[in-house]
Amino acid sequence: VLVPLTGYVMQANHFDPIVLQICAPFVLIYVAMILTFEFPDYPADKAIGKRTITVRIGLQRAAWLHNGLLIGGFAWMFAAAPRNPLLWLAVPLAVWQIAGVVWRARSGWRHFALLSGGAVALAGLVPLLWLIGVMIELVT
């Protein structure tokens, strides 16, 4: 949030709360991505006493938090930009990501490469689709 907020304030010479509203869904999606990076390290982090989010709340709650963050991020995006149909292109990847976390939580936490890759893809795809949608709206 600080990077886009700082950039906006430096260019506009004032603070506008709309910047926070636009950035909030991305923050939720990025925090979900960070959680996926913590899942594979959970046993080692717990063993050495590292206080990551997953160690503090446990894998099951971290899985619920991850899924809630993604759902919340997408709900906020669709509320903030209801006329951007491109955002729907990221929904299958988000559903796949949520399903992957649910599956790993139920079947034992393993095979994290696809989960981490999906989180990175989602965190990159969503802002790109948002930006393309804004540019298309400006042109039309």
N, C-alpha and C positions, 0 to 999 in steps of 0.2 A: 504494500500500500504506500510505503514512504517514497519509493522511486517515482511512480506516476503522480502522486500528490505533490512532491517537490517540483517535478517538471511542470506541472500545471500552474502552481503558484508562481514559479519563476517567469513563466511566459505571460500569465494573465495578471500578475501583480495583485491577486486576491485569492482567497480561499472560497471554493464553491463545494457544498456538500454533495453535489451530483457526482463528483469524482469518487467519493467514498462509495456511493451507491453503485457505480459502474465497476469499481474494483472489488467489492465485497464477494461476488460469486467466484471470482478468480482466486481470491485468498482461500475460500473454503475448499476449492478443488486442489489448490497447491498443498494445503495442510493434509488433505487426504492422500496426496502423492507422498508426502513425507512419511506418513504412517506406513505406507506400503514398503518404504525403504527400511523401516524399523522391524517389520515382521520377521525377516530372516535372522536378524541379530538378537532376537529376544532371548534365546537360551544363554548365549554368551554374556549379554548385557546383564541379565538377571544373576548369573553366576558371579560376576565381578562387582555387582552392586551399582551398576550404572543406572541412573534415574531417568530413563527415557519415558516417554508417554506410555508406551506399551508395557514397560515394566511396572510403572506406577498403577495403571488401571487393569492390566492383564490383557491377554490376547483376545478373549471373547469380547470384552468391552471395547477394545481398540477396533475390532472388526465392526461392531455396531457404530462406533464413532466415525469410522471411515465411510461406511455406507450412508450414515446420516449427513455427513459433510457433502458427499457427492449429490445426494438428493436435494439437500438444501441449496447447494450452489446452482444446480440446474433450475430449481424452482425459482430462485431469485433472478436468474438470467432471463427466464421466460417471462417473468413479471416485469422486469426492467426493459426488455426488448421484445415485446410480443410480435412485432412486425418483421423480425429477422428469421426467415424460414431456414436459413443455413444452419442455425444452431441445432436443428433436428438431426443433422447428419452426425453429430457427436453422440446422440442418445444411444445408439446400439453399442458403441464402445463403453459408455458409462454403465449400461446394463450388464455388459460382459464383465466389466471390472467389479461391479457389485456382486454378481453371481460367482466370480472367482474367489472373492473374499469369503462369501458364505460357504462355498464348497471347501475351501481350505480350513475354515473354522470347524467344519463338521467332520472332515476326513483326516485331519492331522495336517499340521502346517508344514508343507513341503512344496517343491517346484515353484520357486518364487520368480524365476526369470521372466515368465510371461506376465505375471502380475505387476512387476516393477516396470516392464516395458510398456504395458498398457497404461499405467499411471502417467508415465512420461509422455506417451503419445496423446493422452487425453489432455494433459496440462499444456501441451503445445497446440493441439488442434482447436480447442475451444476459443482461445484468444484470437487465433487466426480466422476462424469462421465469424467471430464477432466483428473483427476489423473489416473483413470483406463485406459483411452485411451492412456495416455503417457506410462504407465507401459506395456500395450500390445504392443505398438510400440517398446519399448526397448527390449522386449523379442523376437519379430519377426525379 
